[in-house]
């Protein structure tokens, strides 16, 4: 099992960063490769260029993440549109508490079936 996970984050601190409270409005997305045999590998910290748009942020973010090879997103809070579009794009969703460290959120991801 290999997952490419996007986690909305506050800063650019990788595994030590905190999960941002809103998915599509997050300042950054920390993209991690997670596999059973390896420790989490930081792939990229992506700045969210859409966070300040008035409308349509969720679909733009999801398309960008899908284009980056993301297979799973962690959602502290997201609208129904984001959740539905993620399903349509075959992006797995895992709910996670905002404010926890990325490292701790990944422990939850390991416990979810894909």
C-alpha positions in Angstrom: 0.0 0.0 0.0 1.4 3.4 -1.0 -0.5 6.6 -0.4 0.2 10.1 -1.6 -1.5 12.2 1.1 -2.2 15.9 1.0 -2.7 17.6 4.4 -3.8 21.2 4.8 -1.3 23.0 6.9 -0.6 26.3 8.5 3.1 26.7 7.5 6.0 25.0 5.7 7.2 22.9 8.6 6.7 19.4 7.1 5.9 16.6 9.6 6.1 19.1 12.5 3.5 21.5 11.0 -0.1 21.7 12.3 -3.2 20.7 10.4 -5.1 23.8 9.3 -8.8 24.0 10.2 -10.2 24.5 6.7 -9.3 22.3 3.8 -9.6 24.5 0.7 -8.5 27.7 2.5 -5.3 26.3 4.0 -2.2 28.4 3.3 -0.2 25.2 2.4 -0.6 21.5 1.6 2.0 19.2 2.9 2.2 16.2 0.5 3.5 13.0 2.0 4.2 9.6 0.6 3.2 6.9 3.0 3.9 3.2 2.7 3.8 0.3 5.0 7.5 -0.4 4.8 9.0 3.1 5.0 8.7 6.1 7.3 6.7 9.0 5.9 8.5 10.8 3.1 7.9 14.5 2.5 7.3 15.0 -1.2 6.4 18.6 -1.4 5.0 21.6 0.5 2.6 23.3 -1.9 1.5 26.9 -1.4 -2.3 27.2 -1.9 -2.5 29.9 -4.6 -6.3 29.7 -4.6 -7.0 30.3 -0.8 -8.0 34.0 -1.3 -10.4 33.5 -4.1 -14.1 34.3 -3.3 -15.6 31.2 -5.0 -14.6 27.9 -6.5 -11.6 27.3 -4.3 -12.4 23.6 -3.5 -12.5 22.3 -7.0 -9.3 24.2 -8.0 -7.4 22.8 -5.0 -8.6 19.3 -5.7 -7.7 19.4 -9.3 -4.2 20.7 -8.4 -3.7 18.0 -5.8 -4.9 15.3 -8.2 -2.5 16.5 -10.8 0.3 16.1 -8.2 -0.6 12.5 -7.8 -2.5 12.8 -4.5 -4.6 9.7 -3.7 -5.8 10.7 -0.3 -6.7 14.0 1.5 -7.0 14.7 5.1 -10.0 16.8 5.9 -10.5 18.7 9.2 -13.4 20.6 7.7 -14.6 20.9 4.1 -17.8 21.7 2.3 -20.0 19.1 0.7 -18.8 20.1 -2.7 -15.2 19.3 -1.9 -16.2 15.9 -0.4 -18.4 15.0 -3.4 -15.8 16.1 -6.0 -13.1 14.2 -4.1 -15.2 11.0 -4.5 -15.7 11.7 -8.2 -11.9 12.1 -8.6 -11.3 8.9 -6.7 -9.5 10.7 -3.9 -9.9 8.9 -0.6 -10.8 11.1 2.4 -9.8 10.8 6.0 -11.2 13.1 8.7 -8.6 14.6 11.0 -8.7 17.0 13.9 -7.3 20.5 13.2 -4.4 21.7 15.2 -2.6 18.3 15.5 0.8 17.7 14.1 1.1 16.3 10.6 3.1 13.4 12.1 0.2 12.5 14.4 -2.4 12.9 11.6 -0.4 10.3 9.5 -0.8 7.8 12.3 -4.5 8.0 11.7 -4.0 7.6 8.0 -2.1 4.3 8.6 -5.2 3.0 10.4 -7.6 3.7 7.6 -8.2 1.2 4.9 -7.8 2.6 1.4 
